[in-house]
Amino acid sequence: MEGDRDRGPQYAVPVEVPTKPMTTSLKQCPPRGRGAFPSPLAGHYIAGCSQVLGGVLPPLLAVLFIRLDDALYDLADKATNSRPYPVYFEAMRIIRKQSQAIQASFLRLLRQTADSAAAGLLECDLLCDADSETLSQDLSLSQDADLEETLAVNNLVSKAESRYCAVLLEVNVFLARLLDREQLDMRSNPFGPFAVCEAFRGALKVARQLEPQIKLVIYKCFDKQVMDHLGDFYRNCLDAALAAGHVPADAAAAGAAARLAPATDQGEPGAFRILQDSDGVIVLDPESVEDTTAVAFETLQGLLERRRSPAGAPAAAPLVLPTRELQALLTQLGAAVLAAGNSAGLQVRQRLRSALESPGARPRSLEPNDQDTLDLVFMFFEQLFEGNALPEPIKVLLGPVQFPIAKLALLDKSFFSRHEHPARQLLNHIGESAAGWSEADGRGPETLFGMIERVVERLILDFDGDCRLFAQMDRFFVAYIAHDQARTREAEARVLAGVRPAAEGTAQQAVAAALEAALIRYAQVPTVVESILRQGWQPVMLATYQGGGADSPDWRAVLDLVDRLLWSVQPKTHSEERRQLLRRIPEILRALRSRLTASGCDQRQLARWFRDLQTLHLAVLQGDTHTGFAPTRPARPSLVPAVAAVPASGDAPVRPAAPAVTLGGWIELTRDDATRVRLKLVWRSPDGARLLFVDRAGQPGAEFSGPELAGLIMRRRVILLGRDHDQLADCAMRSVMGRLAS
């Protein structure tokens, strides 16, 4: 029981849309989007989600109060003097006494938000109706505690919106359509992170005696014990909307996606739109294809139906094959293919058709849902095997796995809608590890080829409808490749150790010059900010510069964050500037924390930096023009020679265009003896003049200059394959959606 309590509750509660419209005491006011009243279906959907949230939250809050009691006791025990000791114990007493009242107030405020949304009154309307100048004045007059609490809540909201971004954006598209809005931002979602956090903030007013520092501890526990466990609830909200047939009519959340989703390469596709034609049939907008990998089966089914040409009347009434018998037939076919050799596994569709149309027997057909499922599975594997991401022998080896995947999809349609589905994760891991396989790696039982072969055989022979077999095989395969990848990383490190030192000197000078140029643009740079940039951020800049050079979008994004951070700690004399800062702080901190954490920055040092940075931001938000909140160092001339400065994009020297190979990208090289080998780019000089490749084992494979590689590509001696972390199954699902959109 204690172990379960530590893990925290997990919920996957289905959302049931009420059959009767909900009632509300609020006056029905027309929304500001298009001037019409919200659909009655909006009340059904919002009430259903609100009802489930009301059932999900109480167990989470029970764990929260337990953890909070433990946290306050630990803080009191660790206190270095007697002053904070009674504060923590008094807070424990207050929370124990007021916990039921806080919970009741929390749930009541969430219900009120849901009622308002169902009536068409959203958070964005309240913000639009408020007088902006009055808000600015209130902000400048707020106490330190209120500002600190606001920043803490904003941080909770930003983290949750980033964590659940993909699902929330789709839910917002549905809500916008139901409420007859042109668009719906994250803060207007009646059960989104902003609504949940603001309701909890309002509920804490019940315990007025709590000290400000105690509230910060509460928010930290609330983030860990409540916000971290809402993923299943949000996914169920989306599933309920899709099941009810709420197909988004436009990409209303595209703008929010651009603001909240992690930065991607410019070449990545944007968001597609699900539309309806004049006959009400579901279609995809062919002008844009969504960069997502999870679409409900019902949506794919409608798109598939639209692509089919009308069939003529059958010569004889076919015998409909039940799903159970279809499962048995797929098992027989899989075993036969395994016995005959994997080379027959790529013609699964033809084998199934032949089995259903045996000569001399009455033709058999499939249930419509079963037929659609198999068509989508076969289309999925056609896209998975298309192109050169996988070597041909690996494609042949994976061919028979279509049989167990088809059996799985017949029973579990979430294979199409969940990118984290165990079967898709297994295919992703196989694709990631097999991208660099060559014949030189061998086909023995202890090789990667032999491991994939054992996984395929086990799935074909042992899958009986229990999805846990795919999860078990995924863990088995990941354990194997983890050992393999550890040896590869060690080999790559040895290779890189011999080529980096000379190039790192030039790169370090360029990075130091870029950072110094940013620092001297500002009159005052607080000591803590300079410490963050020099000790924490400069290594991130160096890794980014070495990885993509001075012309890469990632490098420009890193420099932009430096500029935004420095701007955020400069004095703000006008209230509008402070309002703008308040909106931008969560975004700046989120990006900063993400990159510093990924770079391996010490978490204790990171916590100290962010605590000091919060103090700086609080002072700026209060309009402190004297910046007396921390020591600052005056701007000084750069000590780095000007020749080392990173050139602006417009002043960069003209050089031959380098091939579009990024670090971690794979190529297939045809050697002089006509043998083919797959190699990965592990190092590129900052000027792009030298590119070093290794094989799958991390051993040196080839080294080219940019022009040399470009020439080999033109002569078809080198083929670009993609990146080692491209997700095979996700790319295939994305291609299926693109094909259905055409």
RASUL-V223971 format. One record per helix or strand of 2 or more residues. SS is the DSSP state (h for helix, s for strand). FROM is the first residue (numbers start at 1). TO is the last residue. If there is no record, write none. Layout:
# RASUL-V223971
ss/from/to
SS/FROM/TO
SS/FROM/TO
This chain:
# RASUL-V223971
ss/from/to
h/2/7
h/40/78
h/83/118
h/123/129
h/132/141
h/144/163
h/165/178
h/186/188
h/193/206
h/212/225
h/227/229
h/231/243
h/254/260
s/274/276
s/282/284
h/297/307
s/319/321
h/323/340
h/342/346
h/348/356
s/364/366
h/368/385
h/392/398
h/401/411
h/414/417
h/422/434
h/439/441
h/448/462
h/468/497
h/500/519
s/524/526
h/527/548
h/553/568
h/575/598
h/603/621
s/632/634
h/642/644
h/649/651
s/665/670
s/676/684
s/690/694
s/700/705
h/706/714
s/718/723
h/728/741
